Amino acid sequence: MVGVLALVVASCSGVDGGGEARPEGNDPGPAAPTDGQLERQGGEGTVFVAGAGAFAQPLPGLEGEDRRTFAVGNSFFNQNWVTAPASTDGRDGLGPIFNAQSCSSCHFKDGRGRPPESVDDPERGLLVRLSVVGADGELGPHPLYGDQLQDRSVRGVEPEGTVVITTTEEPGAYADGTPWSLAVPDYELRGADGTPLGDDVMISPRVAPAIIGVGLLEAVPAEAVIAAEDPDDSDGDGVSGRANLVTDPDTGERILGRFGWKASIPTVRAQNAEAFANDIGVTSSAHPDDPCTAAQPECRAQPNGGEPEIDDEKLDQVTFYARTLAVPARRDVADRATRSGQELFGETGCASCHTPELRTGPSDVAPLSEQVIRPYTDLLLHDMGPGLADDRPIGDASGREWRTPPLWGVGLVETVNRHTRFLHDGRARNLEEAVLWHGGEADRSRTRFIELSARDREQILTFLESL
């Protein structure tokens, strides 16, 4: 998904607790990973840090100039951009309309955002994408607000509007009678004058995901990801993941999308450039225009901080920083409940999409190169059913499809970000609710989870908390 826990799963036939196929006949197959290997979720890119800074560590092995580039990129990631013109040359150009003043406003401590808890909640981390159907029947940006609602602005420019979230509790129960309740969100978008945007606007609320390990995911060969897709469910297991092929902004070629909740972004650099433009209002060579539409003349008339406002060198430094953020080690891998939970994770089918193990290819950064990693994602799109649908297609991804998000780090979100909100819009208040929200290709596994005993359910959650 555009986030955190897409337990898109299917039949567990032939799958062990780690999600790997059981060997047939007398072939012993590959040896099961040791506890030490399971701990090192990021291969050599793993750090043994479990505190509040767990998501902000550089890859082990970075030296010399690479460490300096990481530090510079970190400063641009964390420091606020300011309105142009300003004496802080090189960091001015904020807005004119924006959602946040820095990357870390949404990715606090390089971790996950959460939805606001009230209209006046100062916390950032949720944004809303927009689309409308034009007179030609084609999907496009909103004529006034563009393809994203910016709820903040510089002086002299009105913010585009606000989002009001209300929730309704939807009760349910496990097979053993234990009750649960899910908070179903409803989003109302209001323009600057307080007027609702209308039912003709397609919206997609998104929270910022943690960015640990994105360099490792970028280094997984595209052919390996594409080889795992099964768009027609030819094996009949109920799972039909498919790759999202998108346009490379540098070459114009069709390549694998890996990032964003719908795998619509091909590279870490492209993701950063888009976020700078849409979320902060900072232009780059990749996105040379502010997010002002032709219908916003006062926005378009504002001074800028240069053309572009972040040059290629700085964008590359931020990109290097993001690519070289390490993955925290798993914890309690030898614990009996964790081991049982890992086995149940495979037996319920969760590992069909949350692929436990991937391998990276050659990379220009040594700690990213040729690594065995355990992100628990296949990087493919899956139909998650009507409950999670935003009904807003983007590129080849339908309104019901989401990328399987990596699960590494989910057990540390509360420690790092001081909340336990999951899924693409943060609607799930904990990992258990995240599992229960899944449908579509995950129906079979969700049903299996519901039918488990309370002890077995708790062990799956214990396993997830170890990641």
N, C-alpha and C positions, 0 to 999 in steps of 0.2 A: 504494500500500500504506500501512499505518499507518505508512510510513517510507520506506526511502530510495529504492531503485532498483527501480521496477516497469517493466521493459522489456517492457511488454505491447504487442505490436506485430502488424502484419499486412502485407498486400500493399503493396508500394511503388509499384504502378502509378500513374503520373501524379504522382509525388512527387519533388521534387528533394532535394538534400542537406540543405536546411533544413526539409524536410517540407511545403513549400507546393505546391499544385497547379500543374502546368505549364499555361500558357495554350494554348488550341487555336486553330487557324486563324491569322489574321494579327494577332490581338489580342496586343500585347506583354505585357499583364498588368502587375501591379505591379512596380516596380523592385526588384531584389534588395537586401536591406539592406546598407548599407556596413559596413566593419569597425568604424567608430565606433559605429554603431547596434547591432551584434552585441555589442560590449563592454558597452554599457549595458543589462544584462539587466533591471534594474529601472526603465528609463526614467529620469525625473528622480530616481527613488529609488535611484540607483546611487552607490556610493562606490568610489573607486580605492584600496582598502586590501586588501593580500594577506597581512598578517602574522597573528599570533595573535589580534588584536582585530578581525578582518575581519567577524565576525558581530555585533559589539556596537556598530555605528555608527548614529547617528541619521540619518534621512532628511535629505539636503541641503535647505535651505530652511526648516527649522523655526526659528522665531524667538520671542523674547520669552517669553510665558507658555507656549507650546508646548514650548520648550526646558526650562523649569522643570518642567513636568509630566513630560516625558521623564526628567529627572534623579530626580524623586521616585519615579516608577514603577520606575526602575532600582534604587533603593535597596530597595524592597519586594520586588523580584524576586530580589535577590542576598543580602539579609541573612537570617540564620537566625531562624525563629520559636522561641519558648521556651515552656516549660510554664507554665500559669496556676495560681495568680495570680503575677504578677511585677511588679517595679518598672518594667519596660520596657512601660508601658501602650501599647497599640496594636499591639504585636508579640507578645503572648502568646496562648495558646490552642492550642499545638501538640498534635496527637494528639486523644484518648489513644493511638490507634494510627495509624501513619503509615508511609510509605515513605521520605520525605526531609524535611529541615528547611527547605529553601528551594526555590524554583523552579530556581535555578541548580545545585542539587545534581544534578539530572537533566539540565538543559539547560546544561551547563558552558560558560561564555562564549557563551551563547545558541545552542550547537551541539548535536550529536548525543550521545546516551548510547550505552553499549555494554553487552553482557552481562558479568556478573562473570567473572573469570578463575579464581576459586576460591571455596569456601564462605566463606572469611574475607576476601574481597575487599571493602575498604571503599568502593569506588567505587559510586555509585548511577547509575541510568539505565534499569534494567529493572524492570518490574512485571508482575504476572500477573492478568488478568481471569478471573472465575469464573462459571459457570452450572451449574445442574442442571435436570433435567426433573422437575417436580412430579407429584404424584398425579393431577392433572388433565390431564397430558400437555403442559402449557405450560412454556416455558423461563422460568426465574427465577433469582434470586440463591441462593447457597448458604445454607442455614438458619442456619449458625453464623457463617460468615465473610463473608457478603454477596457483593457482585459484584467484589471485589478483595481479594487477599491482602496485608495489611499486615504486613511483616516486622520492624517496629520499634515501640516503645511507650514511653510515659512510665513513670516509676518507680511500682510498685504495680500495673501492668497487664502481663499477658503478651503478647508479640507473637503474632500469629496463626500464624506458622510460617515455614518456609524453603522455598526452591526449590533442588533439586540438579540440575545440568545435566551430562549426560554426552554425549559425541559419538562417532560412528562414522564413519570415513572411507569415502566411497563413490567409487570410482575411475571415470574415464571417459577418453575420448580424442577429440581433434579429427580431422577427416577426413585431415589430413596425418600422423597418428600421434602428435602431441604429447599427452602424458598430462595429465590434471588429477585433482584429488581434492576432493570437497566434504565438509564436516564436517556430518553429519546430527545435529541435536540431539535429545535425549530429556529431557523435563522430569518430574521427580518432586517433587510437592508434599507436604510433611510438616507436620503440625500442630505446635502448641507442645510436645506430648509426644513428638514424633518419629514419630508414626504416619502412614503415607501416607494422603492424603485419599481415595483410592479411584478406581477406573476410571469411576465414574458422574459424575465432575466434569468438565465441559468447561472447558478452560483456553485462554487466549490470551496468550502472553508478548508484551510490547511494549517496545521501547526508545524513549526520548524523541527525537523528530526535531528538527532545527534549526528555529528559528522565524523566520529571516530572511524578509522579504517577505510575511508573513501578512496584513498590512494591504492590500497590493496584490491578493492573491488574494481577499480579502474584497470588494474593490471591483469585481471582474469581474461584470458583470450576470448574474443567474441565468439569464435567458432565453438568453444566449449559450452558457452551459454546457449547458443542457438541449437546445438546438438541435443539439448535436453527438452526442447519444446515439443509439444504434442497437440497442435491446435485442433485436430479432429478427434482427439481422445481415441486414437487407434488401438490402444491397449485396453480400453473399456474400464479404466479404474476410476472414472469420474473426474479426473483432473486433466485439463486441456490447456496448460500454460503455453504462452507464445511470446516470442521476442517482439519488442517494439522497435522497429527500424525507423530512424529519424534522420533528418538532414544535418550533416556535419556543417556547422556555421563557417568553418575555415575552407573546406574543399567543395561543398555542395553535394557530396556523395551521400548515399544512404548507408548509415552505420547503426550499430547497436545503441539504443538508449538504455542507460543504466541508472540514472539519478532522477530525483523528483518522485512524487508519489505515484505517478503513472509512467515512470521510466521514459519521460519525454526529453530528457537532457542527456547528451552523449558523453560529456567529459566534465571533470571537476572545474576546469577553467570556464567552460560555457555556463555551468551552474552559477559560478561566482559572478560572472559578468551580468547574467540576467538578474541575479539578486541585487547587485549594486544598482542597476537601472530601475527596477520595479519597486524594490523595497526601500531603498535609501534615496533614490533620485540622483545617483551619481553615474555619469555617462562614461563610456569607454570606447575604444575603437570597435569593439564588437557590438555595442549598443550606444550609438552616438547621440541618440535623442532622449530628452527628458520624457517622463511618462505623462505629458500634457497632450490632450487631444486638440484637434482644430477648434472644438467648441469651448475651449478654455483660454481665451486670449490673455487674461491677466496672469495666468500661469506661464504661458509661453513668453511673456514680456519680461520675466524676471532675469536678472543677470546670472551668468554661470561662473563656474570656478575654473574655466579653461575648456579647451576643445581638444581632447576629452578631459573630463575632470579627474579621472584616474588613468595615468598613462600605463602603457603595456608593462613597464618594469614593475610598477607597484602591483598591478593585477597579477603578474606572474609570481611576485613574492607572496601575496595572499594565497594564491593557488598552491604554491609549494608548501606553505604552512598547513593548509587543509589536507593536502595529499600525504603529509608526513606526520599527521597525528596518529599516535599509537593506539592499540586496542588493549584495554585492561584484561588481565588474566582472569580466567574462571576461578571460582572459589568453591571449596567443599566438594571437590569432584570425587573424593573417596568416601564421602558420607553415604550411608546405606539408603537413606531416603532420596538423595540426589541420583544415585545409580538406578534405583527403581523408577524414579520419575523419568529418567532418560529412556529407559526401556519402554515405559508406557507411552512416551512421546512418539516413539517409532510405531508401537503397536496400534495406536489410535489413528495413525496415518499422517501425523503432523509433519514428519520428515519428507513426505512426498514433494512438498513445495519449499519448506524450510530446510533445504539441503544442508546437511551438517558440514560437509567438506567441499572446498573448492581449491584449485591450485592457480597461482599466478604465473604469468609468463615472464620473459625478460623485461627488465625495467631500467631506466636511466638512474634510478635511486636503488642502490644495492639492497637495503633492507626490504624493498618491495618485490625484489626479483626472485622468481622460482620458489615461492613460499607455499606450504600447505597451510591453509587457513580454515577456520571453522566459524563462518558468519551466520549460518542457518538462513540462507536465502538462495533461490535459484535465479534471481534477477529477472524473472519473467512476469508477464501480466497474467492475472487470473480473475475470473468472474467471481465476485464476492457476494452476489445476490442482491436483492432489493433493499435489504436493511442498511447496507453500507453504501449503496449507490448514490452518487451525486448527480446522476443523469446529465452530466456535462462531458461530452466527448472532447478529447484533445488529441489531435493527430489521429493515429490508428487505434488509440485506446478508447474503448467505449465508456459510457457513463457508469458501467457496473464493474469495470476492470481496474485493478490496482496492482502495482508491482509488489511482489513479496519482499517485505522489508527485512533487513538483517536483524537478528535477535541479539547479537553480541552487545553486551552492555545494559540490557534491559533491567537486570537485577541491581544496577547501581544508579538508576535514574533518581530514586528517592534521595540517595546520599548526595548526588551531585546537584540535582535541580530542585530538590525539596518538594516534589510532588510525585504522583503515580498516575498521570494521565497518559493514555495510550490511544492508538489508532490515528488515522489521518487528520482528524479534527479534535483529537483529545477527548472524545466523548466517553471512552471507557475510563472508569475511576480507579481501576487496578487491572492486573494481568488476568484475573479470573473473568472480569467483565469483557475484556478484549477477546478472550476465547469465545464467550457466549454470543458476541455480536456477529460472528462469522456465519455466512451462508453460502449459497451458490455451490461452487466446487468444494467448499468446506463443510457442506451439510452432513456428509457421512461421518466425518471426524467429530464434528460438534455433537452429533447424536451419540457417538461412542463416549465422548467426555461426559455427557449428561447421564449416561447409564452407568458410569463408574461409581464405585463406593466413595464415600467421603475421604477415606484414607488414600485411595489411589489418586483422586483429584488433587489432594493436597501435595502428593509426591510430585505430580507433574508441575505444579506451581513452584515447589521447592527446586526442581531442576531448572526452571526458567529463571528463578532468582539467582541461580549460580552462574548464569551466563554474563 
